[in-house]
Amino acid sequence: MNRTLYTALFHLGLPLIAVRLWWRARRAPAYAKRIGERFAHGLPPMAKGGLWVHAVSVGESIAAAPLVRALLERYPDLPLTLTCMTPTGSERIRALFEGNPRVQHCYLPYDLPWAMGRFLDHVQPRLGIVMETELWPNLVNQCARRGIPVALANGRLSARSARGYARFSGLTAPMLQQMSLLAVQTETEAQRFRDLGARPEAVTVTGSIKFDLHPAPDLPERAQALRAQWQALDRPVWIAASTHQGEDEIILAAHRELLSTHSDALLVLVPRHPERFAQVGTLVEQAGMSGARRATNEAVGPGIQVLLGDTMGELLLLYGTADIAFVGGSLVPNGGHNLLEPAALTKPVLSGPHLFNFQDIAERLTDAKALEVVDDATGLADAVRNLIELPQAARRMGEAGLAVMRANQGALERLLQAVEKLA
């Protein structure tokens, strides 16, 4: 497949895209809003000639935040445009940078040449930075036609994704050859990009900027105050965060097993996507457990067994309240989520086996005995139980995770140095 055929198929697929938007809007009404922006229509007024960073959704937006702050500091005279593709990503961007007049935001349009061209002409960036894996052929081509360098930041490419790209080499190889910089996390991923057609001189290994996470200094104090408000200072508290469809039932089953030996245990359950909050709340009720919802600020007393974390932007705070952290998207084949967020708070980390999006990070944490992988509800319950009953082992596990983070920091500075050559 070449780019011409890809573009024709994309146009033919627009009715399906409209149906998908309608379907998603049934559960998340925000998908029905700002549709014009997805075709570069009705874009807000924007200052031109600055830097542009694209982060597809929530996770990438959070990962991009330190980069954005560093770019604002290093280029004080330039505006910065932040784009994403999802309402939750948009909400996170606005929460992170609301009030900063130099940060402007809109959706990135679909990868149609006329839409991408209109977006680029509206913003006229001097440099584009795309987070992690969000590469689109028409986007890259339209930038190349306008002389706009494009950098991939914190790039990752699993073996499975590389095989997928290879099947469409007529499309992906020219796109990768047009990239000005591919700053990737590991040498293994660098070689995968080279094998797919990227210019060797454009590929560099910077490491993962996720290691450069620095929680707010007052976060532990705020988390402890919140736990006291829940009357849970003397209760074991564990969190299951960023969960996906099919995981919550497993986690609730694990919590039921845990309650048989630790009847006062509190589970903080945080679904990844807000459109699932109500559904997961129903699952808690169906499991016969007493629950409360964070969004409505319901009282969390000794009788509450599950607190539903149905808010946005509070994940680090909720991690801080817990003794033990399970990171979701990993008991189902989703590829996992950021294991380093709880590690940065010195929490022992648990995960399911599906970690292909974070393989290198998972291996580093596992080698340091900072991560335990479980396969099912019984394994999860046993792991949480052991860490409750062996607090010294839990503390060593948490300290090992923090040590891994500190030993691997510096990727952000290496990325900024590479980007400076293009800006």
N, C-alpha and C positions, 0 to 999 in steps of 0.2 A: 504494500500500500504506500502511495506517495501522498504528499500534502494536498494535491488537487482532489484526489479521490476522498481523502479524509474530510476535506471541507465540504464536498458534495454530500457525503453521508451525514455529516453534522447538520446540514440544512434539512435534509430529509427527515432527520430525527427530531426536529423542533416540535412537532405535535406530541411526541412522546415526552419531551422535556416539559411541555406545558402540563401534561397529565401528571407527571411526577411532582411538579410544583403544587398542583391542586391537591394531590394525595397527601403530600407532606404538610400542606396548610391545614388539612383537617385536624391534625394532631398538634401542629405548631403554627398558629395563625400568622406569625411574623413572616412566614414564607410567602404569603399573599401580598406582602407590602414591598414597595420599592422595586417592583418587577422591571420598571424601565431601566434602572441602573444595570441590570443584567444584560442589557443590550446597548449600554452606553447612552441611553436617553435620560434626560432630566437629571444629569449629574449636578451636584452642588457647585457653586462657584469655587474655584481653586486657584491658589497662587501657582505659577508655573516656574519651571527651571530648577526644581529641587530634587530631592531623593525620593524614591518610591520603594516601599517594602510590601511584599505580598505574603500573607499568612492565611492558609486556607480556612482554618477553623479555630476552635478554642485553644487546643494544645499548642498549635503553632504560634498563635497570638501571644500566649504566655511565654513561650520560648523566645519569641522575637522581642519581648519587652526590654531586656537588658541591651540588646543590639540597638533598638530604637533610641533608648536613652543615651547610649554612647554616641550615636550619630548626631543627635541633637546637640550634644556637648562639643563634639569635634567640628561640626559645621554650623556654627551659631547663626550664620546669615542665610541659611537655606531652609525653605519649608520642607516638610516631610509628609508624604502621602502614604497612608496605610490602607491596604485593601484586604478583603477576605471574601469568602463565598457563602457563609452561613450566618443566620441571624444570631446564633450564640457567639460566634466569633466577633460579629459586629458589636454585640453588647459588651463583650470583654474588652474590645479595643476602646470603646467609649468610656468604660469604667476606669481603664488604666490611664487614659490621656485626656479625659474631659477637662476642659479649662486651659489646656495648652494651646495657645493660638497658632503655634507653628505646625501642629499636627492636624491634618485634614484626612477625611475618611469617606470611602464609598465602597460598594461592591465592585469586584473585578468582573467585567462582562464575560459572557460565554466565549469560547475560543473560535469565534467567527472573524475572519479578517477585517470586515468592515466595522464590526463592533470594537475589536481591539484597536484598530486604527483610530477610531473616533475617541476612544478613551485616551490613547497616547497623545493625540493632538490636543485634547482638553487639558491634560496634566503637563505634557512636555517635560518629562523628567530627564535629568542629565545622567541618571544611573538607576537601573532596576535591580532589586535584590529579592529573590524568591526563596522562601523558606522550605527546606527539607526535600520535598519530592514533587512540588507542584509545577511541573514543566509542561507547557502547552505549545504545540508546533506553530500555530499562527501567532501566538503571543511573541514567541522568540523571533519569528520571521519579521513581524511588523516592527519590532524593536531594531532588528538588524537593518531594515530598509531605511530607518530614520537615524541610524548611527548611534543608537542608545545601547551602551553595553549592559549586558544582563549577567548577574552573578547568582549562582546557587549557593545559599548559605546553610551551614549545618546539614549538608546533603547526606542522605542515606539511601541505600539501594539494596534491598534484600535479594537473595539468590532467586527467589520466586518472582520478584518484580523484574529482575534482570532478564529472566527467561521470557517474561511477557514482552518486554521492550524488544528483545532479539527477534521475536516473531514478526515484528513490524519494522525491521531495520531500514526499509526504504523511507520510512517516516521519521524514525527516531535518530538515525545517524546524522542526517543533515541538520536536524535541530540541535543536537549536541555539538556539532562542529561550529555552529553559530554562537555558542555560549562563550562569553569572555572569561568567565571564571567558574569553576566547580570546586568549591571549598567543602570537602567531605569529611566525615567523621573518622574513617579508618582507611588503612591502605588497601584492605580487601575491597571496600566499596570504590576506592579510587581505581583499582584495576578493572572492576566491573564497568565503570564508566568509560575507561579507555577501550575496553574490548567492544563496547557498543558504538564506538566511533568518535568519542570526545578527543579533542586535540591534547596530546600529553602535556604540552606547556600550559594548558588552561586548567589542569587538574592539580589540586594541592590538598594535602591532608592537614586539617586544622584541629581535629578533635571535635567533641560535642560541646556546644555552648550551654547545654543543659547542666553541665557540671558547674557552670559559673552562676548558679542560682544562689542568691544571698537573701534569705528571709529577713523581714524587718526586725530590728533588734528587740522591739517590744512585743513581738508575736508570742513568745512563750508565756509572758506575763498575761497577755490578753486571753490566751487559750486556757490558762489555769483559772482565771477569773470566770470564764464561761463554764468551765467544768464545775467550779464551785456553785455557780448559779443553778446547775443541773442537779446539785446535791450528789455529785458523783466522785468526790475526792477520794472516797474509800471504796469505790466500786471498780472492778476491772472494766476498762473501756477499750473496745477495738473498733476500727473503722474499715469498711469495705467501700472503696472509692472508685469512681469512673466505671461503674458496672454497666454491662450491656444486656440486651435481651437474652434470656436464657441463663444468666448468671445469678440473678437475684434469688431464684428458687433454691439454687445450690447453697447460696450464702445463708439464707434463712434456715435451711435444713441443718447447716453446720451450727448456726446459733442455737437451734433447738437442742442439738446434741451437747453443746457447751453448757446450756442452762441446766442440764441434768447433774452436772458436777459443780457449776458455779452459777447458782440461781440468781445472783445479783448482777451478772454481767450485762453491760449495755453495749448494743451494736449501733454505730452510726453508719447508716446506709446511704450512699451518695450516688445516684444514677448519673451516667455521663451526660445524657441529653435531657433537657427540661421537658420535652414533650412526653417523657416516660414517668415523670414525677407522680402523676395521679395513678397510673397503672401500677407502679411499685407500691404506692400506698395501699392499694387494694390487695396486693399480694401479701403485705404484712397482716392485714385484717384476715385474709383467708387462711393464713398460717396460724391464726388464733393467738397472736402476740399483741400485747398492749403497745401502742405506738403513739408518737407525737411528731409534729411537723415543725421543722425549723422555720419555715417561711411565715407561719402564723404565730411564731413565738409562744407555742403552747408550753405549759409547764412540764418540765422533765424531773419527775420525782422518783423515789425508790421503786415505784410500781411500773415504770416505763421500761420496756425491754428493747425497743427499737426506736431510734430517732431518725426520721427521714430527713436527709440533708437536701432539701428541695429549694436551695437558693443558688445564686450564681456569684462567683467571685470570692467565695469563702473557703475554698478547698484547703488551702494551707492552714488557715485558722482551725478548721475541723481536724486536719491531721494533727495539729498541735495538741488537741484535747485528748488524743488517744494514746494508749500504751503500746498498741500493736497496729500495724497498717497492712491491709491487703489491697493490692492494686489490681483493678479489674481490666476487662478487655482481654483476659488471659485464660479464663476457664472455657471460653469459646474462641474459635479461631479468628480473632480480630487482630492479633499481633501485639496486644499489651498497650500500656500507657506508661507515663513517666514515673519510673521507679525512684528517681532521685529526689522528688519532692518530699516524701517522708524521710528519706535518708538524710536530707539536709537538716531535718529536725531531730536527728538522732533516734529515729524510730526503727525497731526491727521490722523488716519488710518481708511480706509473703506475696506470692503470685501463683497464678496458674501456669501451665506449661507452654501456652501459645505466646511466645515472646519474640517473634521474628522481626518486629519493628524496633526492638531494643536489644538485639542479640548481644552486641558488644558490651553494653552497659550491664546487662544481666550476667554475662560471664564474669565481668570484673567483680560485681557484688557477690556472686556465688563463690568465686575463688577466695574472696576475703571473708567468707562465712557471714555475710551481711544480708543474704537473701535465701529464703527457703521456698522451694517450688512444691506446690501441692496439686493433686489431680482431681479431687472430688470433695464432697461435703465432709466425709469422715476424715480425710486427710487434713482439711482445713480446720475442722474442729479440734483435732489432735494437736495441730501446730499451735493454735491459739491457746489451748489449754496448757501445753508445755511451757509456753512463754509466760503465761500468768503464774504458773507454779514455780518457775525458775527465773525470778526477776534478775538475778545476776547474769544469767545467760542472755536474757533479753537486753540488758544494758550493754553487754559486750558486743552483741549483734548490732545494736544501734550505733555504738561508737565505731565499729568497723565500717559501717556504711558511710558515716561522716568522714572517716579517714580516706576512703576511696574517692569521695567527692573532692576533698582538698588536694589529693595527689594528682588529680586530673584536670584541675582548673587551668585557665590560660587560653582556652580555645577562642574566647571572645576577642582577646587582644590580637591573636594571630589572624583571625578573620578580618578585623578592622585594618590591620596592616596590608592584607591582600586587597581589600576593597579600596584603600587609599590610592592604589596605583591606577584605578579606573575612574575615580571621582575627580 
